[in-house]
Amino acid sequence: MDEPVLLTGAGGRVGRAILRGIGDEYDWRLLDREPLTGQDVPAAVDDAETVVADITDEAAVREAMEGVGAVIHLAGDPRPDAPWDSLLRNNIDGTRTVFEAAVDADVETVVFASSNHAVGHYETERAPDLYRTDDDFRLTGEELPRPSNLYGVSKAAGETLGRYYHDEYDRDVVCVRIGNLTKDHPPREYERGQAMWLSHRDCAHLFDCCLTADFDYEIVYGISDNDRKYYSLDRAKEVLGYDPQDNSAEYTFEGEPKDGR
């Protein structure tokens, strides 16, 4: 891709994982509501253009969108218990602002960071069995949302906005329902976290696939290839070419790789 990639929410956990993994693969335009520090931006993207702006600032987002080849939209309020006024302003109105700016700037590809919370209530009647290797229940991305909190509602709304802008304006949209990206090894404390673990390496690779693959509108799950999982990776593998390298089963409970790996 010759044009830069706009990365909103660049200073967040997912943004940092992406930049540390594939920062030297693209030219970046980094947008965040706070100035980015050395902890946020790895050396590979020291010279990237940065924009300090709120995602709800339509003029700033439109200006940031000019001349880019694709956008990865991560910005928003990430708190599962965030109040509705913040979710409406940042996660719904902000996402609409990004899609509108992409249409006006003729940016064809939008990668939207959705969340496991958009489908959290599929677990309600099945937990804890679905977190275990002997359970074959899988969510594929074709199911309707069942949010587990208002944050999940806001992410389901973002997916629906993506569907609308694909159908109405022919944008190529992929929504990534991100699992548990909390650290670069699986959590030891609970089965659910191991089942939906996404390593930093696989996170960067998945978003790289989103920037290079051909697709129309897709919903895929963002987890590593864990033995324990209730999210299917089939669409991500078939459509995007996702080839995850990590598996929570390969780690001990202390978070160290087995056999010294």
N, C-alpha and C positions, 0 to 999 in steps of 0.2 A: 504494500500500500504506500503510494507516494505521498498522500496527504497525511497530516497529523491525525491522531486519534484523540478526541476529547474524552477525558476521564473526569466525571463529576464525583465529588466526595473522595477525592484522591488521597486525602490524609487519613481515611478510616482504615479499619482492619483489612477489609477486602482489597481496597485500593493499594495498600502497602504490599500485600501479598502479590498482587498482579505486577506491580512495578519492580519488586525484587526478583520476580521470576522471569519476566519478559520485558523488563525496562529497556534493554538494549536492542529490542527487535523492532521498535516503532519510534516515530517522532510523536511526542505527546504534547497535548495542551491540558494542563492540570487545573481543575477548578475545585476550590474548597472555600467554605465560608470563613475559615481562619487561615492566616499565613502559614505556609508549609515550612517545616523545620528540617534539619538534617536527619532527625529520627524518622520523618515521614517519607523523605525522598532519598532513595539510594543513589550512590555515585553515578550509576549508569544514566540517570536522568537529571543530573545536576544542571544541565543547560536547557531543560525543557521550559517552555513558556508556561507561566503560572497566572491564574486569574483568581483574585480574591473576590468572591461574590456569593450572595445568597441564591439558592436555586429558585426562589420565588421572584427574583428580580428579572423580569422579562427582558428588559433592554440589555442587561449584562449577559444573560444566557444567549440571546440572539447574537450578540457580538462575539461571544466565545465560540459559537457554532460556525461562524463564517469560515469557509475554506477547509473544513475538516472532512475526512473521508468516512468516518464512522464515529459513533459515540457509545461509550459504556457508561450507563447511568446508574451510579451507586448512591448518590446523595439523598439524604432524607433523615428523618428521625428514626434511629435504630432501636429504640427502647420498646420492648414488648408491652410495657405498662404505660406507654406515652399517652398523654391526654389527647382527646379527640381533636381539639382545636389545632394542636401541633401536627397531628397526623394529616388532617385535612389540608393544612397550609403547605407543609413540607413534602408529604409523601404522595398526595393526590394532585393538588394544584401544581406543585413543583414538577411532578412527572408530566402532567399535561403541558406545562411550559416547555419542557425539553422536547416533547414530540412536536409541538407547534413550531418551535425553532428549527427542528430538523427538517420539517416539511418546507418551511420558508427558505432554508439554506440549501435545499435539494440534497440533503444527506440521506443516503439510501438505507444504511444499516444502523439500527438501534439495538443495543444489548441492554436489557433491563434486569437489574438485580431484584428478583423476587425473594421469597423466603419460605422455609418449611412451615412457618406459622400460617401460611395461606391454606394449608391442608391439615392443620394440627388436629382437628376433631375427627379425622379418620382413625386416629389412635384410640379414641375414647373407649370404644367397646372391644378393642383388640389388645390393648396393653395388659401385661408386659410381653405376651407371647410373640407379638410381631417383631420384637427386638431380637429374637433368637434365631439361630441358624436353621432350626428345624421347622420354621414357619415360612410358608411359601407366598404369603400375601405380599403384593407389590402394587405401589402406586406408579402409574405410567406417565402421567402428564395429561392424559386424555380425560381424567375425572374432573368433575366440577369442584370448585373450591369449597372447603369447609373450614373457615378460619377458626383459630383457637383463641383469638383475642382481637382487639380493634386494630392493632398493628397488622395482624394477618389480613383483616378486612382491607386495610389501605394497600397492601401488596396485591391482593386479589383485584382491587380496583385498577392498579397499575397494569396488571396483565390484561384486563379488559380494555383499557386505553390502548395498549399495544395492539390488540386485535382490531380495534376500530381504526387506528392509523394505518395498519396494514391493509385492511379492506377498502378504506376510503381513499387513501393516498399512496398505496402501493409501496409502503416502507417494508423493508425486510426486518423482522422483529424476532428476537429470541429472548424468552424470559427464563432466567436461571433461578430455580427454587433452591437457594443455597442452604446447605445443611449446617453442620456444626464446625465453623472455622473459629476456634478459640485459641489454639496453640498448635505448634508443629508436631504434636504427637497426640494420640487419642486420649480422651479423658478417662481416668481410672475409676471415677466414682459412680458411674451409672451406665446401664446398658444402652439406653436411648442415645446418649452422646456417642458411644462407639458405633452404633448402627448408622448414624447420620454424619460420621466424621468426614471432614474434607481437609486434606493436608494443604499446606501452603503451595507445595509443588504442583499438586493436581489442580488447585484453584487457578494458578497462573496458566497452566496448560489448557484448562477448559475455556477460559476467556480468550486465549489465543485462538483456539478452534472457532470460537464465535466470530472472530474477526476475519477468518480466512475461508470458512465454509460457505457453500451456497445453500440458502434456505429461504422459505417464505415467511411463515409464522410458526414458531415452535415454543413449546414449554418443555424444559428439560430439568433434570435434577442434578444439583451440584454436590455430589459426595464422592469420596474415594471408593475404590472397588472392594468394599469391606465384605468379609464373610457374612457378618450380620448386616442386613439391610432390608428395608421395606420400601425403598425407592428403586425403581427400575432405571438402569443406565442405558437401556437399549436404544432409545431415541438419540441420546447424546452421542453414543458410539456410531450409530448408523448414519445419522444426518450430519453431525459435526465432525466425526472422526476422533472423538474423545478417546484417549488411551491412558486411563489412570494407572499410576505406578504404585500407589500406596494402598494399604489394607490395615485396618485397625487390629486385625487378628495377628499381625506380625509383630506386635509390641507386647511387652510385659505390662503388668499393672502399674509398674513404676514409670511407664512411659518410655522405656528404653527398647530399642529394637532387639528382637530375639537373635541369638547366635552371633552377637556382636555386629550386626548389620547396621 
